[in-house]
C-alpha cells in the first residue's frame, strides 16, 4: 500500500506546487516586460513624439510615430507581451507610409510606463488614448490594432468605441483558453487574474474585423483564430501558410490586406 501511496502523494504535491507557482508568477509568465528609466532616450528611424501622461496611480508612456504625408488617420497599436515599444517600432512603417500616424502605448511595467499592471488598467489606458485620438481625427479615421496579447486590449476597445476597423494579429480565443491549451489539467478559471475574453468582445464590434494568423504559430494555436471566425462570420480571417508568431508582416497576404485597408477612405 505504501508503495502505491508514495508516488500518488508525490504527483499530488507536484500538481499543487505547479498550480501555486503559476498563480504567483503568472505576470512573469504572461508578460515579458522590460522597463526603462525615465531618462532613456528613444531613437527610431522615423519621426516620432514621446508623451508621458499622469494617470494618478501610474504613468502612461506613448510614442506617436509620425507619417511623412498628409495625415489621413491614426492607428492605435497595442503591442505584444515582450520588452516594450522599442521591440515593435519596426512594424509602424506599414502604416505611416499610407498617411497614418501610429500611437503605441506601453502597458504598466513596460518601458517607461509605470504602476500596477491589471487588465482593467490596460483597458482604461486604451480608452484614454482613444479619447485623445478622437480629439484629432474622427472615429472613422481611427484603426484599432492588436498584436498577440494586445489583441485582447484592442478587442475590448473596439467593442466599446467606434472606429474604421479592428485588426488582430495572432489573436487568442481568451487567455483562459490559451492557458488551458498549455495546462489542460488545471482549473485555470481559479488561477487566472487576466481574462481578455476576445470571443465575447467581438460580438459587440460593428466595424470590419481583420484577423491574421500563421499555421505554424509556435505561441498561440491558429485554431483559436478559426474558432473566433466560426463564431463571428463578419470577421475576415487571413490564414498565412507556414507563418509563425512574429513574422506575419513579411507575407504578401498580410501586406496586401493592410495596404488595401489603409488606401480606402
Secondary structure, DSSP 8 states (H G I E B T S, - for coil): -HHHHHHHHHHHHHHHHHHHHHHHHHHHHH-EE-B--TT-----SS-EEEEEEE-SSSEEEEEEE--SS---EEEEEE--SEE-HHHHGGGTHHHHTTTEEEEEE--TTSBT--S---HHHHHHHHHHHHHHHHTTS-GGGEEEEEETTHHHHHHHHHHHS--SEEEEES--S-HHHHHHHH-TTS-HHHH-S----HHHHGGG--SEEEEEEETT-SSS-HHHHHHHHHH-TTEEEEEETT--SS-GGGSHHHHHHHHHHHH--
